[in-house]
Amino acid sequence: MKTTVLSILLLLITFVSQAQSLKDFKKKNETNAKERTEMLDLLRNDIKNQLEQDVVFVVDHFKAFGNYAWMEGSVQRKDGKDLVFPDEAWDCCHVEALFKKVNGAWLLKANGAFSTDVWYVCLITTYPEINQSIFSETARSMQQNCSN
């Protein structure tokens, strides 16, 4: 009986620790393919709605912890041509994005594709439950408490 209880307890601890571990989605693999693709498709569709161009990503940083994920990379057209912007207020070709898992599905909460400013400095204020380990060194160092 004690062995069974201990086995169940150990199994529960394993599940909880895995659910709250830092996950690296930079490279696609068998373990992360579904979630990684789900998130990048959300971002891809958002950019396509803005620019009316099919895009792919070069991922430089993509980590998740708990219900939040943070991605940084660059955007390229799927056909290899140069991206075309409606005006000059776009900074080609970087992208940053914040995702949140709600009821088992990832949602795109914010992104700064081609932004000309550092839009993400207040994320820890807006989303206080974010574990800052998901951010790159640069994004983490720029976080500010903006609750003034």
N, C-alpha and C positions, 0 to 999 in steps of 0.2 A: 504494500500500500504506500509506504513512504517513498519507495522508488518511483512509483507511478506519479505521485504528487510532485516529486522533485523533477521528474522528466517533463511534466506539463509546465511547471514553473520555468524551467530552463528554456523550453520552447517559446513561451510567452516573452521572456526577456529577449530572446534572439529576434523575434518579430518586432518588438518595440524598438530595439536598437537599430535594426535595419531600416525601419520606417523613419527614423530620425537621423540618418547618416548623410553626410555630404556626398552627393552623387555628381560625377563628372560626365557631362553630355558632349564634350568637345568633339570627340570621335564617335561615330556611329558604330555600335556593336550589337550583338544579339540581345544583350540585357537591356539596352536603352533605346533600341530602334523605334519602338512604338511611341513612347512618350516624346522622344526627341523629334521625330517626324511630325507628331501632332502639334507641338509647339512651333516648330519652324514653318509648318503650313499655315498656322494662324498669322504669323508675321508676314509670310510670303503673300497671303491674300490681302492683308492690310496695305502692303506696299503696292500690290497690283491695283487695288482700288484707287490709290492716289495717283499712280503714274501710268496706269494702263499698259504695263510692260511685265512680262514674265521674268522672274528673277530667281537666282540661286545665291547661296551664302557661302562665304569662306569664314568658318567659325574660329575665332581666336580664343574665346573664353565662354564656357557654358556650364554653370553649376547650379545644382538644386539642393535645397535642404528643407525638409518638411513640406509645406505647401507653396513655397516660392522658388522660382528659378530666375537666373540672370544670365543674359547672353550678350556678348560683344563680338562684332565681326565686321565684315564688309559685304557689300551687295554688288552683284554682277548680273548683267542680263543673261538669260538662259541661252540666247542665240549667239552670245559672245560679242555683240555690238556694244557701243558705248551707251550708257544710260542717257535718256533725254529728259530734261527737266523743263517745267513750264516757265520758269524764270530763274534769275541768278541767286535767289535766296535759299539755295540748297548747297550743302557741303558734301560733295561726293567723296567717298562712297561708304562711309561708316554707318553702323547701326548698333544700337543698344536696345535691349528689350527686357521688360519685367513680366513674368508670368506668374499666375496664381492658380493652384489646383483647388477647385470647388466641386464638391460632390463627385469626386473621381475624375473630373475632366479639367484639362488645362485651359485657362483663359488668358488672353493677352491683356494685361492691365495697363501697360504704358510702353511706348517705344519712341525713340528719337532717331529714326532713320533720317540721315542727311541733315541733322539739326546743326544750327550754327552757334548754339550755346550748350552749356553743360546743364542739361535739363534735369538730370537725375540727382542733384545734390541734396534734395529734401526727401528722398525716398524713405529714410528711416523715421522721419516725422510722419509722413503720410501713411506708411505701413510699419508701425512700431514692432509688429511681430516678426519682421524679417530677421533672419540670422545673417549677420554681415559677412559670414564666411562664404556666401554665394558670390560676393562681388570680387572683381579683380582688384589687385593692389591699388591701381589708380582710382577706380570707382569707390573703393572703401575709404581711401584717404580724402576724397572730396565730400563725403557725407557730412551734413551739417544738421544741427537741431534748428529747424525753421519754425518753431512754434511760438514766435513772438507776437 
